[in-house]
Amino acid sequence: MTIYVDADACPVVRIVERAAKEYKINVCLLCDTNHVLQSDYSEIRIIGAGADAVDFALINLCKSGDIVVTQDYGVAAMALGKGAYGIHQSGKWYTNDNINQLLMERHIAKAARRAKSKNHLKGPGKRTKEDDERFEESFRKLIIYAAGKE
């Protein structure tokens, strides 16, 4: 098992590394040339800039039984299709039972944004310590679940 992280602006990289180190699981951080990552634990792959380049590289690397950390529902759907496990930085697991609904909600939200003449949507709130704790608890449960399926 390897943990792949869509690491462009990902706030949970250090949590992922800490847990992976404890469970002795390899981590691969993928980012584009616009981001600078450093790690004493993970392999870092810098992918050429371009729309979705990191996403496609991640999907080409992951395989059944791996864990993918991403906030991109499309990446999560492709990872599930390969038999990998997926988790959002909020700690929500992507599953075959919820991915279609998430993709539909994304589509509807995008259509709504396009329909508005003024697009002033507020982004997500500032990440809190509780958000990190929620992610870490869920992530550790996913590692144990995935390891039990190997």
C-alpha positions in Angstrom: 0.0 0.0 0.0 1.1 3.5 -0.8 -0.5 6.8 0.2 -0.8 9.3 -2.7 -1.4 12.9 -1.8 -2.7 15.5 -4.3 -0.5 17.9 -2.4 -1.1 21.2 -4.2 -2.2 23.4 -1.3 -3.1 20.4 0.8 -3.4 21.3 4.5 -3.1 17.8 5.8 0.3 16.7 4.4 2.1 16.6 7.8 -0.8 14.7 9.4 -0.7 12.1 6.6 3.1 11.7 7.0 3.0 11.4 10.7 0.4 8.6 10.6 2.0 6.9 7.6 5.4 6.9 9.4 3.8 5.2 12.4 2.2 2.5 10.2 5.4 2.3 8.0 3.5 3.1 4.8 5.1 4.9 1.9 3.8 8.3 0.9 4.1 10.0 -2.4 3.3 13.8 -2.6 2.4 15.1 -6.0 2.5 18.7 -6.9 2.9 21.0 -9.9 5.8 23.2 -10.6 4.1 26.2 -9.0 4.4 24.6 -5.5 7.5 23.9 -3.4 7.3 20.9 -1.1 9.9 19.5 1.3 9.7 16.3 3.2 12.0 14.1 5.3 9.7 11.1 4.9 7.7 11.2 1.6 8.7 10.8 -2.0 8.0 14.1 -3.8 7.0 14.1 -7.5 6.9 17.4 -9.2 4.7 17.2 -12.2 4.8 19.7 -15.1 2.4 22.5 -14.9 -0.8 22.1 -16.9 -4.5 21.7 -16.3 -5.0 18.4 -14.4 -1.4 17.2 -14.9 -1.0 16.3 -11.2 -4.4 14.6 -11.2 -3.6 12.4 -14.1 -0.2 11.5 -12.8 -1.6 10.5 -9.5 -4.2 8.3 -11.1 -1.6 6.7 -13.3 0.5 5.8 -10.2 -2.2 4.6 -7.8 -3.4 1.0 -7.8 -5.9 -1.2 -6.0 -5.5 -1.0 -2.2 -3.6 2.4 -2.2 -5.0 5.4 -0.4 -5.5 8.7 -2.2 -5.8 12.0 -0.3 -7.6 14.6 -2.5 -10.2 17.3 -2.4 -11.0 16.7 -6.1 -14.1 14.5 -6.5 -13.1 13.6 -10.1 -9.7 12.3 -8.9 -11.5 10.5 -6.1 -13.9 8.8 -8.6 -11.0 7.7 -10.8 -9.1 6.3 -7.8 -12.2 4.4 -6.6 -12.5 3.0 -10.2 -9.0 1.6 -9.8 -9.8 0.0 -6.5 -8.0 2.5 -4.3 -9.4 4.2 -1.2 -10.1 7.9 -1.2 -10.3 10.5 1.6 -11.0 14.3 1.5 -9.0 16.7 3.6 -12.1 17.0 5.8 -11.9 13.4 6.7 -14.8 12.3 4.6 -14.2 9.0 2.9 -15.0 8.7 -0.8 -16.9 5.5 -1.5 -18.8 3.9 -4.4 -21.9 4.7 -2.4 -21.3 8.5 -2.2 -19.2 9.5 -5.2 -22.0 9.9 -7.7 -23.9 12.2 -5.4 -20.7 14.3 -4.7 -20.0 14.6 -8.4 -23.6 15.6 -9.1 -23.5 18.3 -6.3 -20.2 19.6 -7.8 -21.9 19.8 -11.3 -24.9 21.6 -9.9 -22.8 24.1 -7.9 -20.6 24.8 -11.0 -23.7 25.4 -13.1 -25.1 27.8 -10.5 -21.9 29.7 -10.4 -21.9 30.1 -14.2 -25.5 31.3 -14.2 -24.7 34.2 -11.8 -23.6 37.5 -13.4 -21.5 38.3 -10.3 -19.5 35.5 -8.9 -18.7 36.4 -5.3 -18.9 33.1 -3.6 -17.2 32.9 -0.2 -14.5 30.2 0.1 -14.1 27.8 2.9 -13.5 29.0 6.4 -10.1 29.0 8.0 -9.0 25.5 8.9 -9.1 24.8 12.6 -7.4 22.4 15.0 -10.7 20.5 15.2 -10.6 20.1 11.4 -7.2 18.6 11.7 -8.2 16.3 14.6 -11.3 15.1 12.6 -9.1 14.4 9.6 -6.5 12.5 11.5 -9.0 10.3 13.3 -10.8 9.4 10.1 -7.5 8.9 8.2 -6.1 6.5 10.8 -9.4 4.5 10.6 -9.0 4.4 6.8 -5.5 3.1 7.1 -6.6 0.3 9.4 -9.6 -0.5 7.2 -7.5 -0.6 4.0 -4.7 -2.7 5.7 -7.3 -5.2 6.8 -8.5 -5.6 3.2 -5.0 -6.4 1.8 
